[in-house]
């Protein structure tokens, strides 16, 4: 089992920045990739960014150049640095961890971008 705890959400004005954190615990040796998804009201959950154990990253087109995913293996933590935030980035952001045969999810953290 893997447990994921997210933090760092909140409210910010357009153009502002936030950093989300996701701390993993439990069977962390089984994780081969982690990432962030988001879900806005009335919309499907979508991939925001992902990072493999080898450090390879991928991003949704809508966040490329604005968001950066990174990981601190010593702390078993993944970060999502979000800059130049837009109102359309408003959503609940979920951390995920992939193991062979199962994907784990965090509880979600709200990000609201509004003036």
C-alpha positions as CSV (number, residue, x, y, z in Angstrom):
1,X,0.0,0.0,0.0
2,X,1.0,3.6,-0.7
3,X,-0.3,6.6,1.1
4,X,-0.2,10.1,-0.5
5,X,-0.6,13.3,1.3
6,X,-0.9,16.6,-0.6
7,X,-0.4,20.1,0.6
8,X,0.0,23.6,-0.8
9,X,-3.3,24.4,-2.4
10,X,-5.1,27.7,-1.9
11,X,-6.4,30.8,-3.6
12,X,-4.3,33.1,-5.7
13,X,-4.8,35.9,-8.2
14,X,-4.2,35.4,-11.9
15,X,-0.5,35.5,-12.7
16,X,0.4,34.2,-9.2
17,X,2.2,31.1,-8.2
18,X,1.6,28.1,-5.9
19,X,3.7,25.0,-5.1
20,X,1.9,21.8,-4.4
21,X,3.6,19.0,-2.5
22,X,2.8,15.3,-2.3
23,X,4.5,13.1,0.3
24,X,4.5,9.4,-0.3
25,X,4.7,6.7,2.4
26,X,4.2,3.0,2.8
27,X,5.5,0.7,0.0
28,X,7.4,3.5,-1.8
29,X,9.9,1.1,-3.3
30,X,7.1,-0.1,-5.6
31,X,6.4,3.3,-7.1
32,X,7.8,3.8,-10.6
33,X,6.1,7.0,-11.5
34,X,4.2,9.9,-9.9
35,X,2.2,12.7,-11.2
36,X,-0.5,15.3,-10.8
37,X,-4.0,15.3,-12.2
38,X,-6.7,17.9,-11.8
39,X,-10.5,18.0,-12.0
40,X,-12.5,21.1,-12.5
41,X,-16.3,21.2,-11.7
42,X,-18.2,19.4,-14.4
43,X,-15.1,18.2,-16.2
44,X,-13.2,14.9,-16.3
45,X,-10.0,14.4,-14.4
46,X,-7.0,15.2,-16.6
47,X,-3.3,14.7,-16.4
48,X,-1.3,17.8,-15.5
49,X,2.2,16.5,-15.2
50,X,4.1,13.2,-14.6
51,X,7.6,12.2,-13.6
52,X,9.2,8.8,-13.7
53,X,11.8,7.3,-11.3
54,X,14.4,8.2,-13.9
55,X,13.3,11.8,-13.9
56,X,11.6,11.8,-17.3
57,X,8.7,14.3,-17.2
58,X,5.6,15.0,-19.3
59,X,3.1,17.8,-19.2
60,X,-0.3,18.7,-20.5
61,X,0.0,21.2,-23.4
62,X,-2.1,23.7,-21.4
63,X,0.6,23.9,-18.6
64,X,3.8,23.6,-20.6
65,X,6.1,26.5,-19.8
66,X,4.2,27.4,-16.7
67,X,4.2,24.4,-14.4
68,X,7.2,22.3,-13.3
69,X,7.1,18.9,-11.7
70,X,10.0,17.7,-9.6
71,X,10.8,15.1,-7.0
72,X,13.0,14.8,-3.9
73,X,13.7,11.1,-3.6
74,X,15.3,11.6,-0.1
75,X,12.0,13.0,1.1
76,X,9.7,10.7,-1.1
77,X,8.0,13.9,-2.2
78,X,6.9,15.2,-5.5
79,X,6.3,18.9,-6.2
80,X,4.3,20.9,-8.7
81,X,5.5,24.4,-9.1
82,X,2.7,26.4,-10.8
83,X,3.5,29.8,-12.2
84,X,1.5,32.3,-14.3
85,X,-1.7,30.8,-13.0
86,X,-4.9,31.4,-14.9
87,X,-8.5,31.1,-13.9
88,X,-8.8,28.0,-16.0
89,X,-6.3,26.3,-13.7
90,X,-8.9,26.3,-11.0
91,X,-9.5,22.7,-10.0
92,X,-8.9,20.1,-7.3
93,X,-5.4,18.8,-7.9
94,X,-4.7,15.1,-7.1
95,X,-1.4,13.4,-6.7
96,X,-1.0,9.9,-8.0
97,X,1.6,7.2,-7.7
98,X,1.9,4.3,-10.1
99,X,3.0,0.8,-9.0
100,X,2.8,-2.4,-11.0
101,X,-0.9,-3.2,-11.1
102,X,-2.3,-0.3,-9.1
103,X,-2.5,3.5,-9.1
104,X,-2.8,5.3,-5.8
105,X,-4.4,8.7,-5.3
106,X,-4.1,11.4,-2.8
107,X,-7.1,13.2,-1.2
108,X,-6.9,16.2,-3.4
109,X,-6.1,19.9,-2.8
110,X,-8.1,22.8,-4.0
111,X,-6.5,25.4,-6.2
112,X,-8.5,28.6,-7.0
113,X,-7.3,31.3,-9.3
114,X,-9.5,34.3,-9.2
115,X,-9.3,38.1,-9.0
